[in-house]
Amino acid sequence: MKYLRRGIWYIASRLFLVCLVLGIAITVFYYAMNLSNIQIILKDGMASRAKVIMGIEKDAEILNRYFQTSYLTTDEELQASLKGNSPYADYNVRGIDHRLSMGFLWTWPWDTGVRLTVTEKIPRIDGRVKGTRADEVIAKKGAGAVYPPGWPEAQYRVNLFKENGQWKIRTLTRIGE
């Protein structure tokens, strides 16, 4: 009886350790998967938003991949640029150097929502004033208006939610410059 009890205890303890290791491995796998998906959605989504506002990307429908429709209809900067009221409307912007740094985030495998802080900056914008509008813009804004205005560096509070297995940005709130 003593040997049977020891044998059962040995098997149970090893089975517990195997289950524990498997549980940790599964949690790490899903964390890494969610983290990489969230990073890609944020980086590509914020860059696409900036490109649409600056007029580099003409098709605003691309933003539906990254943002929920409810947010896109309330984004003031995006709506202004779609109506032609963007500060970049008079410029041919060819490219940008978009940088995004994210704060810490933790997500469990069963989580469907994440909230984090990101800092967006665009240190370099490649473009010039449109040829047909050059004289008018330079006369109105000065000689420095040959190049597009800078993009303000800003911090955002971002809420992402998982819909149908895909992460999307639900809200984007500016919390600081």
Wavefront OBJ file of the C-alpha trace (Angstrom):
o trace
v 0.000 0.000 0.000
v 2.861 2.342 0.834
v 4.431 1.839 -2.613
v 1.117 2.344 -4.368
v 0.561 5.634 -2.574
v 4.085 6.823 -3.463
v 3.566 5.810 -7.086
v 0.262 7.649 -7.348
v 1.766 10.745 -5.669
v 4.762 10.654 -8.069
v 2.515 10.426 -11.157
v 0.148 13.130 -9.853
v 2.970 15.570 -9.094
v 4.559 15.076 -12.525
v 1.171 15.440 -14.222
v 0.583 18.681 -12.315
v 3.982 20.049 -13.434
v 3.291 19.112 -17.060
v -0.119 20.837 -16.922
v 1.436 23.912 -15.309
v 4.145 24.169 -17.980
v 1.578 23.697 -20.765
v -0.675 26.349 -19.234
v 2.177 28.851 -19.048
v 3.243 28.054 -22.616
v -0.300 28.565 -23.946
v -0.671 31.858 -22.052
v 2.685 33.136 -23.381
v 1.739 32.108 -26.925
v -1.593 33.951 -26.840
v -0.012 37.001 -25.178
v 2.647 37.181 -27.894
v 0.020 36.701 -30.614
v -2.240 39.442 -29.218
v 0.713 41.785 -28.610
v 1.987 41.457 -32.172
v -1.515 41.894 -33.632
v -2.127 44.999 -31.513
v 1.244 46.510 -32.459
v 0.614 45.962 -36.161
v -2.912 47.394 -35.994
v -1.721 50.459 -34.072
v 1.354 51.200 -36.199
v -0.319 50.611 -39.551
v -3.608 52.212 -38.494
v -2.080 55.402 -37.130
v 0.237 55.711 -40.157
v -2.693 55.211 -42.555
v -4.736 57.805 -40.665
v -1.895 60.338 -40.981
v -1.495 59.527 -44.688
v -5.208 60.065 -45.337
v -5.156 63.378 -43.449
v -2.078 64.532 -45.407
v -3.525 63.411 -48.734
v -0.919 60.722 -49.490
v -3.558 57.991 -49.358
v -6.600 58.957 -51.396
v -8.798 56.006 -50.410
v -10.091 56.556 -46.860
v -11.766 53.123 -46.934
v -8.410 51.596 -46.007
v -8.974 52.887 -42.460
v -11.841 50.405 -41.999
v -9.196 47.688 -41.618
v -7.844 49.327 -38.476
v -10.603 51.487 -36.961
v -14.209 50.873 -36.032
v -16.639 52.839 -38.178
v -18.065 54.567 -35.108
v -14.682 56.181 -34.459
v -14.037 57.193 -38.069
v -17.253 59.206 -38.206
v -16.266 61.181 -35.080
v -12.582 61.850 -35.839
v -12.499 65.619 -36.367
v -9.106 65.790 -38.120
v -10.019 62.997 -40.502
v -13.445 64.437 -41.295
v -11.914 67.883 -41.915
v -9.385 66.429 -44.346
v -12.072 64.462 -46.188
v -13.983 67.748 -46.645
v -10.828 69.456 -47.980
v -10.102 71.511 -44.852
v -6.797 69.855 -44.006
v -3.731 72.046 -43.384
v -2.039 69.796 -45.961
v -4.584 70.439 -48.743
v -2.241 72.895 -50.503
v 0.725 70.481 -50.481
v 1.912 67.459 -52.443
v 3.094 65.216 -49.627
v 5.118 62.299 -51.002
v 6.143 60.496 -47.833
v 6.397 60.609 -44.067
v 8.619 59.213 -41.331
v 5.958 57.900 -38.946
v 6.971 56.771 -35.456
v 4.792 55.293 -32.756
v 5.864 54.265 -29.274
v 3.559 52.212 -27.107
v 3.213 51.959 -23.372
v 2.975 48.688 -21.475
v 0.029 46.441 -22.151
v -1.145 43.116 -20.807
v -3.806 40.974 -22.361
v -5.085 37.583 -21.291
v -6.010 35.029 -23.959
v -9.723 35.563 -23.274
v -9.601 39.396 -23.245
v -11.510 41.248 -25.946
v -10.451 44.765 -24.982
v -7.179 46.581 -24.318
v -6.431 50.137 -23.213
v -2.992 51.697 -23.560
v -1.115 54.927 -24.146
v 0.796 55.618 -27.367
v 2.967 58.511 -28.503
v 2.839 59.450 -32.169
v 5.335 61.657 -33.945
v 6.229 62.378 -37.530
v 9.665 64.026 -37.486
v 9.965 64.332 -41.273
v 7.383 65.095 -43.951
v 8.561 64.958 -47.555
v 6.570 67.373 -49.700
v 6.192 70.814 -51.226
v 3.429 73.261 -51.951
v 1.406 72.489 -55.068
v 2.694 74.329 -58.129
v -0.642 75.913 -58.968
v -1.072 77.254 -55.430
v 2.569 78.154 -54.684
v 2.379 81.906 -55.155
v -0.881 82.242 -53.238
v 0.271 80.098 -50.284
v 3.682 81.812 -50.049
v 2.046 85.252 -50.178
v -0.421 84.301 -47.454
v 1.821 82.266 -45.105
v 5.348 83.428 -45.882
v 8.450 81.901 -47.465
v 8.480 79.001 -44.984
v 5.181 77.773 -46.374
v 6.959 76.079 -49.284
v 7.145 72.962 -47.111
v 4.206 71.297 -45.350
v 3.510 72.180 -41.720
v 4.823 69.825 -39.064
v 2.702 67.091 -37.514
v 2.212 67.707 -33.797
v 3.735 65.078 -31.530
v 0.934 63.815 -29.324
v 0.050 61.206 -26.742
v -3.145 59.230 -27.190
v -5.223 56.959 -24.988
v -6.245 54.077 -27.249
v -8.975 51.510 -26.688
v -8.854 48.434 -28.900
v -11.486 45.723 -29.082
v -11.489 42.338 -30.728
v -14.339 41.809 -33.191
v -14.690 38.544 -35.073
v -11.124 37.589 -34.168
v -9.628 40.889 -35.362
v -8.400 43.784 -33.234
v -9.690 47.251 -34.159
v -9.187 50.698 -32.664
v -12.420 51.783 -31.003
v -11.394 55.142 -29.532
v -8.413 57.425 -29.881
v -8.288 60.275 -27.366
v -5.531 62.883 -27.340
v -4.248 63.285 -23.795
v -1.201 65.485 -24.339
v 1.138 67.148 -26.775
l 1 2 3 4 5 6 7 8 9 10 11 12 13 14 15 16 17 18 19 20 21 22 23 24 25 26 27 28 29 30 31 32 33 34 35 36 37 38 39 40 41 42 43 44 45 46 47 48 49 50 51 52 53 54 55 56 57 58 59 60 61 62 63 64 65 66 67 68 69 70 71 72 73 74 75 76 77 78 79 80 81 82 83 84 85 86 87 88 89 90 91 92 93 94 95 96 97 98 99 100 101 102 103 104 105 106 107 108 109 110 111 112 113 114 115 116 117 118 119 120 121 122 123 124 125 126 127 128 129 130 131 132 133 134 135 136 137 138 139 140 141 142 143 144 145 146 147 148 149 150 151 152 153 154 155 156 157 158 159 160 161 162 163 164 165 166 167 168 169 170 171 172 173 174 175 176 177
